[in-house]
Amino acid sequence: MANRSPASTRNGRAPKIALVLAGGAARGAYEVGVVQHILEEVSRDLGREVPLDILCGTSVGAINVCGLA
């Protein structure tokens, strides 16, 4: 089995975190609530804000990530 180590130890840098959202009107409304909840919970667990390095989306997903930028 290959020896796996976290990306941060392989290249000396922390891994990038990306958020990709899909299109679709109703899905976009759903995604807003889900993303908000996930970011709140993860931030609470980490004790700091979640660093989102890459934000992208299609259609309403692109509009939603503009709100996060």
Secondary structure as GFF3:
##gff-version 3
##sequence-region A 1 69
A	DSSP	alpha_helix	7	11	.	.	.	ID=ss1
A	DSSP	beta_strand	18	21	.	.	.	ID=ss2
A	DSSP	alpha_helix	25	46	.	.	.	ID=ss3
A	DSSP	beta_strand	54	57	.	.	.	ID=ss4
A	DSSP	alpha_helix	60	68	.	.	.	ID=ss5
###
